[in-house]
Amino acid sequence: MGDERYDVIVIGSGPGGLSAAALLQKRGFDCLLVEKNELLGGKMVSIEKDGYAYDLFPHGQVPMRGSAFETVFEELGVSDEFVPAIEPSDPRDILTMLYRRGDKQEYSRTTQGQAMADPGPFFKVWDLTPEEEEAVVNVMAEMTLMPEEQVHALDDVTMKEWLDERDVPGPLYNYLGFHANASLAEPIDLVAASEQITIMQQVMLQGGGGQYEGGFGTLAKVMAREFEKHGGTLLTGCRVERISIEDGAVTGIKTSDGRFEAPVVVSSAGIQPTILKLCGEQHFDKTYVNYIKGLVPGWAFTSIRYFLDEPVMETGIYIMYSDDSWLDTARFERVKNGETPEEVILFMVNHSFFDEHAAPPGKQVLVSGTVCSSNPEAREIEAIWKRMDEQMKEHFPEIWEICERREYSGPKEIAALTRDSVLPGQGGECVGLAQIVGQCGKHKPDSNAPINGLYIAGADAGAKGMGTHQSALSGIAVAKMAQRYLLGRSKMR
């Protein structure tokens, strides 16, 4: 394939890259989208095989109403195809929660509807006193009703620090510790209070736990289809080797399929691989390079898929945690150093609840996950898989006994699907980099990189919130930046 010229080249088909590419193409810019894999979607990839349709990793869309994907689909003119598998008003029990207080031997179990609109089931499973119930309501109300400017002011405060200043009953504190792990893939003592409170507000006011028929990959398919329908060029199985830079501006890319020219390159391949590998350190100020190298990776979310011979699962989402199973920084370091925990948190999605076609008739598929190191070569992953299986066997025997097969994946598989590992111990992040206090919020890396025409889309730069939503928000913002840059170039000619 010879040289070809475009207005914009987008690297990577994750939610950030796809959002930017689809929107720019719809606005009349000639775009090339390059994906190193044959599958589209990045971390929200979905699989269809053997009569099953499921995500490779467990997701729970937050917010359900007013998500970034709604904005993208509306501009693309396909709002009718943005159809969450459940409505916020769905009356069914959707969540099953297993929780063990630190002073108890056994787990309590409850089921409930969406989010935390009705705290009754939580109060019951947490075994709260009336005084504790009142304290929980006070803290939750403060978070839910906090004005936006006050939330933003907490960028430099960890969630632990914020909670330590309040009367927070143990069960709520431990739930938020679990929530930091499951929703942000970070420890509560590093999560910025602004980030976690934003997500809690969205869960309470806009709904949480959203899913889509066919899995999250359905969103990627629609955006990719609209991208091509409006004239965009899609290359899969094509690896980008270099972003070409001349006189402080991008000029295109070199790939395994040839060279392509463009005055704008949008990368959703991760900010570290983009700057350090695809561009090269020599094109940037040393201070910026050191800043990029210092961005802290989020944790990974290792996964086991259970394929069931019988439809034994009754709700759509299952969570399991105890006061001792969620990880703060100290607990995480022990796990990373080879100390297998006695319990792990579990976040699980029953795709068959949300989509009757997710499994062959009379069967179900469950996608489970727990946090782990983002190191693609992490040695503790197999021990964590074993612990996950042991908990399933003990606490969900009805699932274990009719499981026909299991599939396992972890940070190595995440890195293969998404970002290349360019620094030791990184690459398999569940969300991305710069997700902790001091690096997110107002400190978040700028999507507008210090090279003319180079933009970073995805969870590493330019947005906040839960993973896929944050990535798509970044893609929306990058599309505006790239459009302004191209129009400015046009006026100068």
Secondary structure, DSSP 8 states (H G I E B T S, - for coil): ---EE-SEEEE--SHHHHHHHHHHHHTT--EEEEESSSS-SGGG-EEEETTEEEESS---BS-SSS-HHHHHHHHHT-GGG--BSS-TT--S--EEEEEE-TT-SS-EEEEESSTTSS-HHHHHHHT--HHHHHHHHHHHHHHHH--HHHHHTTTTSBHHHHHHTS---HHHHHHHHHHHHHHHSS-TTTSBHHHHHHHHHHHHHH---B-BTT-THHHHHHHHHHHHHTT-EEEES--EEEEEEETTEEEEEEETTEEEE-SEEEE-S-HHIIIIIIIIGGGS-HHHHHHHHT--B--EEEEEEEEESS----SSEEEEEETTTS--HHHHHHHHTT---S---EEEEEHHHH-TTSSSTT-EEEEEEEEE---TT-SSHHHHHHHHHHHHHHH-HHHHTTEEEEEEE-HHHHHHHS----STT-S--SS-B--STTTSGGGS--SB-SSBTEEE-STTSS--SSHHHHHHHHHHHHHHHHHHHHHHHHHH-
